[in-house]
């Protein structure tokens, strides 16, 4: 974790800087280089940064888990087989998102950056 240093009178004070603050600063620096009249480029950078964060993939996994059919919920005209298939699909997608979050946290995907 990075630290911000401030010099007060005769002593040095070091306080931790949160990852969110560092990320916000870095994204702001990148976005400052992009012409603000080009919203497509701006959104592409925002999306790229978002996809590189493990918290984004964990949030997607949570949303997929939330969307899974639950017993006793209104199912409309869906059959039990269709609900089971949908449940399996959403569970598999949520697991894939959680796996990607783990890979990002472990920096394993960094090794493949140059190969893409």
Backbone as CSV, one residue per row, in Angstrom:
resi,resn,N_x,N_y,N_z,CA_x,CA_y,CA_z,C_x,C_y,C_z
1,UNK,0.844,-1.169,0.000,0.000,0.000,0.000,0.887,1.228,0.000
2,UNK,0.526,2.201,-0.769,1.303,3.431,-0.844,0.999,4.306,0.358
3,UNK,1.828,5.276,0.568,1.617,6.176,1.693,1.816,7.600,1.229
4,UNK,1.068,8.490,1.827,1.231,9.910,1.558,2.027,10.497,2.709
5,UNK,2.997,11.313,2.382,3.852,11.894,3.409,3.554,13.375,3.497
6,UNK,3.317,13.851,4.709,3.134,15.285,4.908,4.140,15.742,5.949
7,UNK,4.694,16.908,5.729,5.702,17.447,6.628,5.036,18.467,7.536
8,UNK,4.991,18.170,8.798,4.430,19.088,9.779,5.556,19.534,10.702
9,UNK,5.541,20.750,11.086,6.533,21.370,11.981,7.833,20.587,12.049
10,UNK,8.018,19.775,13.071,9.275,19.055,13.253,9.158,17.553,13.034
11,UNK,7.997,17.071,12.676,7.870,15.619,12.540,7.225,15.248,11.205
12,UNK,7.519,14.046,10.788,6.974,13.526,9.545,5.778,12.652,9.875
13,UNK,4.702,12.851,9.168,3.494,12.061,9.378,3.230,11.258,8.113
14,UNK,3.107,9.967,8.259,2.830,9.096,7.117,1.460,8.482,7.321
15,UNK,0.598,8.677,6.342,-0.734,8.072,6.429,-0.958,7.223,5.183
16,UNK,-1.579,6.071,5.348,-1.789,5.187,4.193,-2.775,5.812,3.199
17,UNK,-2.522,5.590,1.933,-3.415,6.038,0.869,-4.155,4.809,0.362
18,UNK,-5.466,4.919,0.288,-6.264,3.761,-0.116,-6.054,3.450,-1.592
19,UNK,-6.298,2.205,-1.925,-6.186,1.763,-3.322,-7.187,2.521,-4.177
20,UNK,-8.362,2.756,-3.634,-9.398,3.479,-4.375,-8.917,4.889,-4.735
21,UNK,-8.244,5.558,-3.788,-7.728,6.898,-4.051,-6.656,6.867,-5.133
22,UNK,-5.749,5.892,-5.029,-4.705,5.764,-6.042,-5.297,5.480,-7.414
23,UNK,-6.280,4.590,-7.462,-6.919,4.238,-8.724,-7.634,5.441,-9.310
24,UNK,-8.351,6.169,-8.471,-9.071,7.348,-8.935,-8.103,8.377,-9.524
25,UNK,-6.974,8.554,-8.856,-5.961,9.489,-9.343,-5.412,9.031,-10.695
26,UNK,-5.092,7.743,-10.799,-4.516,7.216,-12.046,-5.517,7.300,-13.195
27,UNK,-6.774,6.956,-12.930,-7.807,7.043,-13.967,-7.985,8.501,-14.383
28,UNK,-7.981,9.402,-13.417,-8.101,10.824,-13.734,-6.955,11.304,-14.611
29,UNK,-5.749,10.827,-14.322,-4.573,11.196,-15.117,-4.704,10.691,-16.551
30,UNK,-5.177,9.452,-16.706,-5.352,8.886,-18.048,-6.448,9.621,-18.803
31,UNK,-7.568,9.856,-18.128,-8.688,10.516,-18.791,-8.368,11.964,-19.147
32,UNK,-7.465,12.601,-18.409,-7.074,13.977,-18.725,-6.358,14.054,-20.067
33,UNK,-5.740,12.979,-20.488,-5.034,12.954,-21.772,-5.974,12.740,-22.951
34,UNK,-7.191,12.335,-22.685,-8.149,12.049,-23.750,-8.988,13.299,-23.999
35,UNK,-9.230,13.587,-25.245,-10.082,14.706,-25.603,-11.484,14.431,-25.068
36,UNK,-11.993,15.349,-24.250,-13.297,15.138,-23.624,-14.439,15.150,-24.630
37,UNK,-14.158,15.626,-25.840,-15.185,15.615,-26.879,-15.302,14.242,-27.538
38,UNK,-14.481,13.309,-27.092,-14.514,11.967,-27.668,-15.023,10.978,-26.621
39,UNK,-16.333,10.928,-26.396,-16.891,10.075,-25.342,-16.659,8.581,-25.570
40,UNK,-16.488,8.182,-26.811,-16.271,6.760,-27.080,-14.914,6.329,-26.538
41,UNK,-13.874,7.134,-26.793,-12.555,6.805,-26.255,-12.555,6.854,-24.730
42,UNK,-13.202,7.864,-24.185,-13.266,8.012,-22.735,-13.932,6.780,-22.108
43,UNK,-15.046,6.368,-22.685,-15.767,5.202,-22.150,-14.942,3.933,-22.318
44,UNK,-14.195,3.824,-23.404,-13.349,2.646,-23.623,-12.270,2.547,-22.541
45,UNK,-11.683,3.677,-22.182,-10.670,3.667,-21.120,-11.313,3.299,-19.784
46,UNK,-12.461,3.888,-19.488,-13.153,3.572,-18.240,-13.503,2.088,-18.163
47,UNK,-13.981,1.545,-19.265,-14.355,0.129,-19.311,-13.134,-0.773,-19.148
48,UNK,-12.019,-0.388,-19.767,-10.790,-1.173,-19.647,-10.282,-1.200,-18.215
49,UNK,-10.303,-0.054,-17.574,-9.861,0.014,-16.178,-10.792,-0.811,-15.302
50,UNK,-12.072,-0.678,-15.539,-13.052,-1.430,-14.751,-12.862,-2.936,-14.913
51,UNK,-12.625,-3.389,-16.133,-12.447,-4.821,-16.379,-11.149,-5.364,-15.816
52,UNK,-10.222,-4.486,-15.497,-8.946,-4.925,-14.936,-8.991,-5.040,-13.418
53,UNK,-10.123,-4.734,-12.808,-10.248,-4.773,-11.354,-10.976,-6.032,-10.899
54,UNK,-10.418,-6.680,-9.908,-11.038,-7.892,-9.373,-12.404,-7.593,-8.767
55,UNK,-12.563,-6.417,-8.154,-13.846,-6.087,-7.520,-14.976,-6.017,-8.551
56,UNK,-14.667,-5.632,-9.773,-15.681,-5.601,-10.828,-16.190,-7.006,-11.119
57,UNK,-15.271,-7.951,-11.193,-15.665,-9.334,-11.502,-16.383,-9.987,-10.340
58,UNK,-16.006,-9.638,-9.096,-16.750,-10.158,-7.952,-18.165,-9.594,-7.923
59,UNK,-18.312,-8.326,-8.269,-19.642,-7.707,-8.318,-20.498,-8.373,-9.393
60,UNK,-19.912,-8.662,-10.572,-20.655,-9.350,-11.626,-21.085,-10.735,-11.155
61,UNK,-20.193,-11.424,-10.440,-20.530,-12.755,-9.916,-21.693,-12.661,-8.930
62,UNK,-21.671,-11.662,-8.074,-22.766,-11.477,-7.111,-24.087,-11.212,-7.822
63,UNK,-24.049,-10.410,-8.879,-25.270,-10.133,-9.641,-25.801,-11.388,-10.328
64,UNK,-24.904,-12.205,-10.856,-25.333,-13.456,-11.481,-25.928,-14.415,-10.459
65,UNK,-25.328,-14.480,-9.271,-25.883,-15.317,-8.196,-27.276,-14.823,-7.802
66,UNK,-27.421,-13.514,-7.734,-28.697,-12.929,-7.360,-29.776,-13.255,-8.398
67,UNK,-29.398,-13.363,-9.669,-30.355,-13.605,-10.749,-30.788,-15.068,-10.856
68,UNK,-30.124,-15.954,-10.119,-30.486,-17.376,-10.207,-31.904,-17.598,-9.699
69,UNK,-32.625,-18.524,-10.330,-33.997,-18.819,-9.870,-33.984,-19.388,-8.443
70,UNK,-34.972,-18.978,-7.662,-35.078,-19.468,-6.284,-36.373,-20.260,-6.135
71,UNK,-36.352,-21.273,-5.277,-37.587,-22.034,-5.044,-38.684,-21.121,-4.491
72,UNK,-39.850,-21.266,-5.015,-40.984,-20.481,-4.545,-41.166,-19.161,-5.276
73,UNK,-40.215,-18.778,-6.109,-40.357,-17.557,-6.888,-41.322,-17.786,-8.040
74,UNK,-41.941,-16.715,-8.490,-42.801,-16.800,-9.657,-41.936,-17.111,-10.877
75,UNK,-42.288,-18.157,-11.605,-41.472,-18.594,-12.744,-42.169,-18.367,-14.079
76,UNK,-43.344,-17.798,-14.067,-44.050,-17.573,-15.329,-44.367,-18.886,-16.007
77,UNK,-44.099,-18.997,-17.284,-44.388,-20.207,-18.050,-43.172,-21.117,-18.194
78,UNK,-42.099,-20.807,-17.479,-40.882,-21.623,-17.573,-41.115,-22.975,-16.904
79,UNK,-40.619,-24.006,-17.544,-40.737,-25.348,-16.975,-39.628,-25.555,-15.944
80,UNK,-39.748,-26.623,-15.182,-38.721,-26.944,-14.187,-37.379,-27.199,-14.860
81,UNK,-37.403,-27.828,-16.027,-36.162,-28.097,-16.760,-35.516,-26.795,-17.234
82,UNK,-36.321,-25.861,-17.709,-35.783,-24.567,-18.147,-35.190,-23.785,-16.974
83,UNK,-35.860,-23.852,-15.829,-35.343,-23.172,-14.638,-34.029,-23.795,-14.172
84,UNK,-33.960,-25.110,-14.229,-32.733,-25.805,-13.829,-31.589,-25.451,-14.774
85,UNK,-31.882,-25.399,-16.076,-30.858,-25.036,-17.062,-30.373,-23.603,-16.829
86,UNK,-31.305,-22.707,-16.571,-30.954,-21.304,-16.310,-30.115,-21.194,-15.036
87,UNK,-30.488,-21.966,-14.024,-29.746,-21.950,-12.769,-28.306,-22.433,-12.978
88,UNK,-28.140,-23.500,-13.724,-26.795,-24.021,-14.010,-25.957,-23.013,-14.789
89,UNK,-26.567,-22.367,-15.778,-25.856,-21.385,-16.595,-25.390,-20.199,-15.746
90,UNK,-26.289,-19.673,-14.925,-25.935,-18.527,-14.087,-24.879,-18.895,-13.047
91,UNK,-24.972,-20.099,-12.489,-23.976,-20.543,-11.507,-22.598,-20.677,-12.162
92,UNK,-22.566,-21.216,-13.374,-21.293,-21.366,-14.095,-20.700,-20.007,-14.454
93,UNK,-21.541,-19.073,-14.870,-21.055,-17.735,-15.204,-20.523,-17.020,-13.957
94,UNK,-21.218,-17.174,-12.837,-20.760,-16.561,-11.589,-19.416,-17.144,-11.162
95,UNK,-19.263,-18.452,-11.316,-17.993,-19.089,-10.968,-16.870,-18.582,-11.863
96,UNK,-17.150,-18.422,-13.153,-16.142,-17.901,-14.083,-15.722,-16.482,-13.686
97,UNK,-16.664,-15.657,-13.283,-16.346,-14.293,-12.850,-15.488,-14.312,-11.581
98,UNK,-15.828,-15.176,-10.638,-15.032,-15.277,-9.414,-13.610,-15.778,-9.726
99,UNK,-13.504,-16.730,-10.650,-12.183,-17.228,-11.053,-11.347,-16.120,-11.692
100,UNK,-11.973,-15.292,-12.524,-11.229,-14.194,-13.140,-10.776,-13.197,-12.075
101,UNK,-11.614,-12.944,-11.080,-11.229,-12.041,-9.992,-10.005,-12.579,-9.253
102,UNK,-9.979,-13.881,-9.016,-8.827,-14.495,-8.337,-7.571,-14.347,-9.187
103,UNK,-7.696,-14.605,-10.492,-6.540,-14.462,-11.388,-6.014,-13.028,-11.402
104,UNK,-6.923,-12.058,-11.380,-6.501,-10.656,-11.349,-5.802,-10.323,-10.036
105,UNK,-6.329,-10.834,-8.926,-5.719,-10.562,-7.620,-4.324,-11.172,-7.518
106,UNK,-4.136,-12.323,-8.135,-2.845,-13.005,-8.086,-1.891,-12.525,-9.186
107,UNK,-2.354,-11.600,-10.020,-1.558,-11.039,-11.123,-1.111,-12.113,-12.122
108,UNK,-1.883,-13.151,-12.242,-1.543,-14.229,-13.174,-1.800,-13.785,-14.610
109,UNK,-2.813,-12.973,-14.824,-3.137,-12.524,-16.182,-2.104,-11.539,-16.704
110,UNK,-1.293,-10.929,-15.825,-0.256,-9.995,-16.260,0.767,-10.682,-17.166
111,UNK,0.996,-11.973,-16.935,1.978,-12.713,-17.722,1.575,-12.831,-19.193
112,UNK,0.277,-12.755,-19.486,-0.221,-12.928,-20.844,-0.454,-11.600,-21.553
113,UNK,-0.152,-10.502,-20.899,-0.441,-9.178,-21.446,0.208,-8.955,-22.802
114,UNK,1.459,-9.347,-22.962,2.160,-9.130,-24.213,1.745,-10.066,-25.324
115,UNK,1.083,-11.157,-24.993,0.694,-12.150,-25.992,-0.608,-11.817,-26.690
116,UNK,-1.352,-10.868,-26.160,-2.655,-10.551,-26.743,-2.537,-9.620,-27.902
